[in-house]
Amino acid sequence: MFSHNFKASTTFMIERASSLDCLEETFAELSTSFTTFHINFQCIKQVHESLKEFNKAFSGFLYGIKMNAHCVEFPEAPTKETFASFIQKRDELLNKSTPIATPVRKINTPTPISKIKTPTPLPPKKKKINKALLIKKLIKKIADSLPSKYRDQHQNRKNVELILRILCDNPAEGKYLQDIVKCTELPRGRCIEYLNVLINTEHVVKLSHKGILYKLIQ
């Protein structure tokens, strides 16, 4: 009886062990998957640390931009004082201009026979106006009146004179900001800086008409 029970118990343990052996491969795959899962979590942790460092640096950058916006003012439209100064200078130029004289009709009178005719002297020739020389003098005059940073520093003065030369090409119609940036090949921010200096010194007026338009005050 004892031997029979022992034999049955041994047979049961052998069968149970053999049934667990079939799970060995599955558990090995599960262990490998958990190892891969752990490695991926380590990579995610590294990405999190990198994002954390980026957020610190980027937040400092945004804070700097915000402080710069509070400290520096760049007006985007002409003020009332700008319009008043422009109108005043225009009125002064109109007052200085001489009115065109109306020609007087001459009455033909008979010339006495005894009077000897003398040749009429020719009117003096008008000197040709050298437009390029006038523009050059105007640009020099404006550049000499700017603050020392834009008057004495060679590169700043060169860029300002380039912008003034572009504005002098067609002073009546003016130039749009995008055209000035395209012609000078300067960064947009630098062009705005030079134009703001010219506006503050009352040499250029800024208008808004289908874009930002700049005109030279003559």
C-alpha positions as CSV (number, residue, x, y, z in Angstrom):
1,M,0.0,0.0,0.0
2,F,2.8,2.4,0.9
3,S,4.7,1.6,-2.2
4,H,1.7,2.2,-4.3
5,N,1.1,5.7,-2.7
6,F,4.8,6.6,-3.1
7,K,4.7,5.6,-6.7
8,A,1.6,7.6,-7.4
9,S,3.0,10.7,-5.6
10,T,6.3,10.4,-7.6
11,T,4.4,10.1,-10.8
12,F,2.3,13.2,-10.0
13,M,5.4,15.3,-9.2
14,I,7.1,14.2,-12.5
15,E,4.0,15.2,-14.5
16,R,3.7,18.5,-12.7
17,A,7.4,19.3,-13.3
18,S,7.0,18.4,-17.0
19,S,3.9,20.8,-17.2
20,L,6.0,23.7,-15.8
21,D,8.8,23.1,-18.2
22,C,6.6,24.2,-21.1
23,L,6.4,27.7,-19.5
24,E,10.1,28.1,-19.3
25,E,10.4,29.7,-22.8
26,T,7.5,32.0,-22.1
27,F,9.0,33.3,-18.9
28,A,12.3,33.8,-20.7
29,E,10.6,36.0,-23.3
30,L,8.8,37.9,-20.5
31,S,12.1,38.5,-18.8
32,T,13.6,39.8,-22.0
33,S,10.7,42.1,-22.6
34,F,11.0,43.5,-19.1
35,T,14.7,44.2,-19.7
36,T,13.9,46.0,-22.9
37,F,11.1,47.9,-21.1
38,H,13.6,49.0,-18.4
39,I,16.1,50.2,-21.1
40,N,13.4,52.3,-22.8
41,F,12.4,53.9,-19.5
42,Q,16.1,54.8,-19.0
43,C,16.0,56.5,-22.4
44,I,12.8,58.4,-21.5
45,K,14.5,59.5,-18.3
46,Q,17.4,61.0,-20.3
47,V,14.9,62.8,-22.7
48,H,13.2,64.2,-19.6
49,E,16.4,65.5,-18.2
50,S,17.3,67.1,-21.6
51,L,13.9,68.8,-21.8
52,K,14.3,70.0,-18.3
53,E,17.6,71.7,-19.1
54,F,16.1,73.1,-22.3
55,N,13.2,74.6,-20.4
56,K,15.5,76.3,-18.0
57,A,17.5,77.9,-20.8
58,F,14.5,78.8,-22.9
59,S,12.7,80.4,-19.9
60,G,15.7,82.6,-19.3
61,F,15.6,83.6,-23.0
62,L,11.9,84.5,-22.8
63,Y,12.5,86.5,-19.6
64,G,15.3,88.4,-21.4
65,I,12.9,89.2,-24.3
66,K,10.2,90.4,-21.9
67,M,12.6,92.6,-20.0
68,N,13.9,94.1,-23.3
69,A,10.3,94.8,-24.3
70,H,9.7,96.7,-21.1
71,C,13.0,98.7,-21.4
72,V,13.1,99.5,-25.1
73,E,10.3,101.2,-27.0
74,F,9.9,100.9,-30.8
75,P,6.8,102.9,-31.9
76,E,5.0,101.2,-34.8
77,A,3.0,104.3,-35.9
78,P,3.7,108.0,-36.2
79,T,2.7,110.1,-33.2
80,K,0.8,113.4,-33.1
81,E,4.1,115.2,-32.7
82,T,5.5,113.6,-35.8
83,F,2.5,114.8,-37.9
84,A,2.7,118.3,-36.4
85,S,6.4,118.5,-37.2
86,F,5.8,117.3,-40.7
87,I,3.0,119.8,-41.4
88,Q,5.0,122.6,-39.9
89,K,8.0,121.9,-42.2
90,R,5.7,121.6,-45.2
91,D,4.1,124.9,-44.5
92,E,7.5,126.6,-44.1
93,L,8.6,125.2,-47.5
94,L,5.4,126.5,-49.1
95,N,5.8,129.9,-47.6
96,K,9.4,130.2,-48.8
97,S,8.5,129.3,-52.4
98,T,7.9,132.3,-54.7
99,P,4.6,132.6,-56.6
100,I,4.7,132.3,-60.4
101,A,4.4,135.7,-62.0
102,T,1.5,136.2,-64.5
103,P,2.9,137.3,-67.8
104,V,1.8,140.9,-68.8
105,R,0.6,141.4,-72.3
106,K,2.7,144.0,-74.1
107,I,1.1,146.6,-76.3
108,N,2.9,147.1,-79.6
109,T,3.9,150.7,-80.1
110,P,5.4,152.2,-83.3
111,T,9.1,152.5,-83.1
112,P,10.5,156.0,-84.0
113,I,12.6,156.0,-87.2
114,S,15.3,158.1,-85.6
115,K,15.8,155.6,-82.8
116,I,18.6,153.2,-83.5
117,K,17.9,149.6,-82.7
118,T,20.3,147.9,-80.4
119,P,20.7,144.2,-80.1
120,T,18.9,142.6,-77.2
121,P,21.3,140.8,-74.9
122,L,20.7,137.2,-74.5
123,P,19.5,136.0,-71.1
124,P,22.2,134.2,-69.1
125,K,22.3,130.5,-69.4
126,K,20.9,128.6,-66.4
127,K,23.4,126.4,-64.7
128,K,22.5,122.8,-64.8
129,I,21.6,121.5,-61.3
130,N,23.7,118.5,-60.4
131,K,21.1,116.3,-58.7
132,A,23.7,113.7,-57.6
133,L,25.8,116.4,-55.9
134,L,22.7,117.8,-54.1
135,I,21.7,114.4,-52.8
136,K,25.2,113.7,-51.6
137,K,25.3,117.0,-49.7
138,L,21.8,116.4,-48.2
139,I,22.8,112.9,-47.0
140,K,26.0,114.3,-45.5
141,K,24.1,117.0,-43.8
142,I,21.6,114.6,-42.3
143,A,24.3,112.1,-41.2
144,D,26.3,114.9,-39.5
145,S,23.2,115.8,-37.4
146,L,22.7,112.2,-36.0
147,P,23.8,111.0,-32.6
148,S,27.4,110.1,-32.2
149,K,26.8,106.3,-32.4
150,Y,25.4,106.7,-35.9
151,R,27.5,109.7,-36.9
152,D,31.0,108.7,-35.9
153,Q,30.9,104.9,-36.1
154,H,31.9,104.0,-39.7
155,Q,29.6,101.0,-40.3
156,N,26.5,102.6,-38.7
157,R,27.1,105.8,-40.7
158,K,27.5,103.8,-43.9
159,N,24.3,101.9,-43.4
160,V,22.3,105.1,-42.6
161,E,23.7,106.8,-45.7
162,L,22.7,103.8,-47.8
163,I,19.1,104.0,-46.4
164,L,19.0,107.8,-47.1
165,R,20.2,107.2,-50.7
166,I,17.3,104.8,-51.2
167,L,14.8,107.2,-49.8
168,C,16.2,110.0,-52.0
169,D,15.5,108.0,-55.2
170,N,11.8,108.8,-55.0
171,P,11.2,111.2,-52.0
172,A,7.7,112.0,-53.1
173,E,6.3,108.5,-52.9
174,G,8.7,107.1,-50.2
175,K,9.7,103.5,-49.7
176,Y,8.1,100.6,-48.0
177,L,10.0,98.8,-45.2
178,Q,10.3,95.5,-47.2
179,D,11.7,97.4,-50.2
180,I,14.3,99.1,-48.0
181,V,15.3,95.7,-46.4
182,K,15.6,94.1,-49.9
183,C,17.7,97.0,-51.4
184,T,20.1,97.3,-48.4
185,E,20.4,93.6,-47.7
186,L,20.4,94.4,-44.0
187,P,18.5,92.6,-41.3
188,R,15.0,93.9,-40.7
189,G,15.7,94.8,-37.1
190,R,18.8,96.9,-38.1
191,C,16.8,98.8,-40.8
192,I,14.1,99.6,-38.2
193,E,16.7,100.8,-35.8
194,Y,18.3,103.2,-38.3
195,L,14.8,104.4,-39.5
196,N,13.7,105.1,-35.9
197,V,16.8,107.3,-35.4
198,L,16.0,109.2,-38.6
199,I,12.4,109.6,-37.4
200,N,13.5,110.8,-33.9
201,T,15.8,113.4,-35.6
202,E,12.8,114.6,-37.7
203,H,14.4,113.7,-41.1
204,V,12.0,110.9,-42.0
205,V,8.3,110.4,-41.4
206,K,6.6,107.0,-41.0
207,L,3.2,106.4,-42.5
208,S,0.9,103.4,-42.6
209,H,-0.6,102.8,-46.1
210,K,-0.9,99.1,-47.2
211,G,2.2,98.5,-45.1
212,I,4.9,100.6,-43.3
213,L,5.9,103.5,-45.6
214,Y,8.8,105.8,-44.9
215,K,9.2,109.2,-46.5
216,L,12.1,111.7,-46.4
217,I,11.1,115.1,-45.0
218,Q,12.3,117.7,-47.5
